Amino acid sequence: MTGAQQGNSTSELAIEARGLSRRFGDVVAVSGLDLQVPKGMVYGFLGPNGSGKSTTIRLLCGLLLPSAGSARVLGHEVPGDAERLKHKIGYMTQRFSLYEDMTVLENLDFIARIYGLSRALRRARISDALQQYGLGELQHHFAGTLSGGQRQRLSLAAATLHRPQLLLLDEPTSAVDPQSRRDFWDALFALVEQGTTILVSTHYMDEAERCHRLAILDRGVLVADGAPLQLMADMDCAVVLVESSVPRKVQRALAAQETVRSITQLGMRQRVLVPHTVGRPAEHVRGLLLAVGIEAQCDDTAPSLEDVFVAVTQASRSEKAA
């Protein structure tokens, strides 16, 4: 499951990274990253805090110098050709980075001027953005008074005023409510329909499932890469759903078993990962529990993206430990 996808010509790729690495002193933030992002899709980075998502995005923008390796973004080598690249990309950071003491309209006008848009084009693009992102009634409000979802829409409007070919989003929905997140993703797919390529980092599993293709990062290493459904189909573990009246006893009993890779409790149930090599996974788990006097309902079930994440990150850490 690891490694960049094959078979894409350079002209079909928005991003191609080769052995990209970045160190901060003794800390390796990104390690030997090979990555291919085709044009015209939402490509996701999934991983916990500290997995290298933000550092990778900053490397691809040309904001950080790599310690090793190289990258080509929209046909430009970075960081060497980052100056010409910046007019083709939009970048939305984790934190709200616009001016809180300026109005929505003033912020958009300021960003449009930075990108060198003419007066007529500024007016047209800002008018479109106010309508597209539901900011019309807020245009004279100070940015500092906006809610999390409103700030998010303003940030996206600002990042896309110059019609970038590539949009880089660093955990853009980390501080907004579920409905705002849904609306935000609808806006992203509308941009893709218009031809924009989007690279978005997230730690939300439901958002990762929305991506056309996904890279899972763990401690700076790419541990899986593929379409979400394909990653689930290729997972090297089986998933067993266990239901009992004593879930904590089940948790303790299975945690001691060598053939159990992971246990996650969901109410009165547990999702248990076991290697495919055990054969008849549900019967295997039921047998483990019966051996310690626990009766439980055990059923095979389809893997989720969270199961994939747990399986590939644990496997990666086990390989490093070995």
C-alpha positions in Angstrom: 0.0 0.0 0.0 3.0 2.3 0.4 4.7 4.4 -2.2 3.6 6.9 -4.9 1.2 5.8 -7.6 2.7 4.8 -10.9 1.9 5.4 -14.5 1.2 9.2 -14.6 3.2 11.4 -17.0 4.8 14.5 -15.6 2.2 16.7 -17.5 -0.6 14.9 -15.7 0.8 15.6 -12.2 0.2 18.6 -10.1 2.8 17.5 -7.6 5.7 15.1 -7.7 8.1 14.7 -4.8 11.2 12.6 -4.8 12.9 11.6 -1.6 11.7 14.8 0.1 13.0 15.1 3.6 13.2 17.8 6.2 15.1 17.8 9.5 14.9 20.3 12.4 18.0 19.6 14.3 17.8 15.9 15.5 14.1 15.7 14.6 13.1 14.3 11.3 9.8 15.9 10.3 9.6 14.4 6.8 11.6 11.4 5.7 12.2 10.3 2.1 8.7 11.2 0.8 7.9 10.0 -2.7 4.6 11.5 -3.8 2.5 11.9 -7.0 -0.6 14.0 -7.0 -2.6 13.9 -10.3 -4.3 17.1 -11.5 -8.0 17.7 -10.9 -8.6 15.8 -7.7 -8.8 16.2 -3.9 -5.7 14.5 -2.5 -5.6 14.1 1.3 -2.9 13.9 3.9 -4.2 11.9 6.9 -2.2 11.8 10.1 -2.0 12.8 13.7 -0.3 16.0 14.9 3.4 15.7 14.4 3.1 13.3 11.4 4.7 15.8 9.0 1.6 17.0 7.2 2.2 20.8 7.7 5.9 20.5 7.0 5.3 18.7 3.7 2.8 21.4 2.6 5.3 24.2 3.5 8.0 22.3 1.5 5.7 22.1 -1.5 4.9 25.8 -1.3 8.6 26.6 -1.2 8.3 28.1 2.2 10.8 25.6 3.7 14.1 24.3 2.2 14.3 20.5 2.0 17.1 18.8 3.9 17.2 16.2 1.0 15.2 15.3 -2.1 13.3 17.5 -4.4 9.8 18.4 -5.6 8.1 19.6 -8.8 4.9 21.5 -8.4 2.8 22.6 -11.5 6.0 22.2 -13.5 8.1 24.3 -11.2 11.0 23.0 -9.1 10.7 24.0 -5.5 12.1 25.9 -3.7 14.2 27.1 -6.6 11.3 28.3 -8.8 8.9 29.2 -5.9 8.6 32.8 -7.0 6.9 31.9 -10.2 4.9 29.2 -8.6 3.3 31.4 -6.0 0.9 33.0 -8.5 -0.4 29.5 -9.4 -1.2 28.2 -5.9 -3.4 29.2 -3.0 -2.5 28.4 0.6 -4.8 28.3 3.5 -3.1 27.8 6.9 -4.3 26.1 10.0 -4.7 29.3 11.9 -6.8 32.3 10.6 -4.2 34.5 9.0 -6.2 37.5 7.7 -6.4 40.8 9.5 -9.0 40.8 12.3 -9.1 44.6 12.5 -10.1 44.9 8.8 -13.5 44.1 7.3 -14.3 41.1 5.1 -14.3 43.4 2.1 -11.1 45.1 3.1 -9.3 41.8 3.6 -10.4 40.5 0.2 -9.4 43.7 -1.6 -6.0 43.6 0.2 -5.3 40.0 -1.0 -6.5 40.8 -4.5 -4.0 43.7 -4.7 -1.2 41.4 -3.4 -1.9 39.1 -6.4 -1.7 42.1 -8.8 -5.3 42.0 -10.0 -6.5 45.0 -11.9 -9.2 47.2 -10.4 -11.9 45.8 -12.7 -10.8 42.2 -12.1 -10.6 42.9 -8.3 -14.2 44.1 -8.2 -15.5 41.1 -10.3 -13.6 38.5 -8.3 -14.5 39.9 -4.9 -18.2 40.2 -6.0 -18.1 36.5 -7.1 -16.4 35.4 -3.9 -18.9 37.2 -1.6 -21.7 35.4 -3.4 -20.0 32.0 -3.7 -19.0 31.8 0.0 -22.1 33.5 1.5 -20.2 36.5 2.7 -22.3 39.2 1.1 -24.1 40.2 4.3 -20.9 40.1 6.3 -18.7 42.2 3.9 -18.6 45.2 6.3 -18.1 43.1 9.4 -14.6 43.1 11.0 -13.0 39.7 10.5 -12.2 39.5 14.2 -16.0 39.3 15.0 -16.7 36.4 12.6 -17.5 32.8 13.8 -15.2 29.9 13.1 -17.2 28.8 10.0 -17.4 32.4 8.7 -13.7 32.9 9.1 -13.1 29.6 7.3 -15.2 30.8 4.3 -13.4 34.1 4.2 -10.0 32.3 4.2 -11.1 30.1 1.4 -12.4 33.1 -0.6 -9.1 34.9 -0.1 -7.0 31.9 -1.1 -8.9 31.4 -4.4 -9.3 35.1 -5.6 -6.5 34.7 -8.1 -8.0 31.4 -9.4 -5.1 29.1 -8.4 -4.5 25.9 -10.3 -3.5 24.2 -7.0 -5.0 24.8 -3.6 -3.1 23.7 -0.4 -5.1 23.5 2.7 -3.5 22.7 6.1 -6.2 21.3 8.5 -8.7 23.9 7.4 -11.7 22.6 9.4 -10.1 21.9 12.8 -12.0 24.6 14.6 -15.5 24.6 13.0 -18.8 22.8 13.6 -19.9 19.7 11.5 -22.3 21.7 9.3 -19.6 24.2 8.4 -17.3 21.4 7.6 -19.9 19.9 5.2 -20.4 23.2 3.5 -16.7 23.7 3.2 -16.2 20.3 1.5 -19.1 21.1 -0.9 -17.1 24.3 -1.8 -14.0 22.2 -2.4 -15.7 19.8 -4.8 -17.1 22.8 -6.7 -13.5 24.1 -7.1 -12.4 20.7 -8.4 -15.2 20.7 -10.9 -13.8 24.0 -12.2 -10.3 22.3 -12.7 -8.5 23.1 -9.4 -6.3 20.5 -7.8 -6.6 20.4 -4.0 -4.2 19.0 -1.4 -5.8 19.0 2.0 -4.4 17.7 5.3 -6.7 16.4 8.0 -7.0 14.3 11.1 -10.7 13.6 10.6 -11.5 10.1 9.2 -14.8 11.2 7.6 -12.9 14.0 5.7 -10.3 11.6 4.6 -13.0 9.3 3.1 -14.1 12.2 1.0 -10.8 12.5 -0.8 -10.3 10.9 -4.3 -6.9 9.7 -3.1 -5.2 9.6 0.3 -1.7 9.5 1.8 -1.3 8.4 5.4 1.7 9.9 7.2 3.1 8.7 10.5 6.1 10.3 12.1 7.2 11.9 8.8 6.9 8.7 6.8 4.4 7.8 4.1 2.9 4.5 5.2 0.0 4.2 2.8 -1.1 5.8 -0.5 -4.3 5.1 -2.5 -8.0 5.6 -3.0 -9.8 5.2 0.4 -11.8 2.2 -0.8 -8.8 0.5 -2.2 -6.8 1.1 1.1 -9.6 -0.6 3.0 -9.8 -3.5 0.5 -6.0 -4.0 0.7 -5.7 -3.9 4.5 -3.6 -6.8 5.8 -5.9 -7.3 8.9 -9.4 -8.7 9.4 -11.9 -6.8 11.5 -14.1 -8.5 14.1 -17.0 -6.8 15.8 -17.3 -8.0 19.4 -20.5 -7.3 21.5 -20.8 -8.3 25.1 -22.2 -7.2 28.5 -18.6 -6.9 29.8 -16.7 -4.8 27.3 -13.9 -3.8 29.7 -13.2 -7.4 30.5 -13.1 -8.1 26.8 -10.7 -5.2 26.3 -8.3 -6.5 29.0 -8.5 -10.2 27.8 -7.8 -9.4 24.2 -5.1 -6.9 24.9 -2.9 -9.7 26.2 -3.2 -11.8 23.0 -0.4 -11.9 20.5 -2.7 -12.3 17.5 -4.7 -9.1 18.4 -3.3 -6.1 16.7 -5.7 -3.5 18.0 -8.9 -3.1 20.0 -11.2 0.0 19.9 -14.2 0.2 22.1 -17.5 1.7 20.7 -20.1 1.7 23.5 -20.8 -2.0 24.3 -18.9 -3.2 21.3 -15.3 -3.5 20.2 -13.6 -3.5 16.8 -10.8 -6.0 17.0 -8.0 -6.2 14.4 -6.4 -9.6 13.8 -4.0 -10.8 11.0 -5.6 -12.5 8.0 -3.3 -15.4 8.7 -5.3 -16.6 11.7 -8.1 -17.9 9.5 -11.8 -17.5 10.5 -11.2 -14.3 12.4 -14.5 -14.1 14.2 -14.2 -17.7 15.4 -10.6 -17.1 16.5 -11.6 -14.1 18.6 -14.5 -15.9 20.1 -12.2 -18.8 21.0 -9.8 -16.4 22.7 -12.6 -15.0 24.9 -14.1 -18.4 25.7 -10.7 -19.6 26.9 -10.9 -17.0 29.7 -14.6 -17.5 30.4 -16.1 -14.6 28.5 -19.2 -15.2 26.2 -19.5 -12.7 23.4 -21.0 -12.2 20.0 -18.3 -12.1 17.4 -18.9 -11.2 13.8 -16.6 -10.4 10.8 -17.2 -6.9 9.6 -15.9 -4.6 6.8 -12.8 -2.4 7.6 -13.1 1.3 8.1 -10.5 3.9 7.2 -9.7 4.3 10.9 -8.9 0.5 10.9 -6.6 1.1 8.0 -4.9 4.0 9.8 -4.3 1.9 12.9 -3.1 -1.1 11.0 -0.6 0.7 8.8 0.8 3.0 11.5 1.3 0.1 13.9 3.0 -2.0 11.2 5.3 0.9 10.4 6.3 1.3 14.0 6.8 -2.4 14.5 9.2 -2.4 11.5 11.2 0.5 12.9 11.4 -1.2 16.3 12.6 -4.4 14.7 
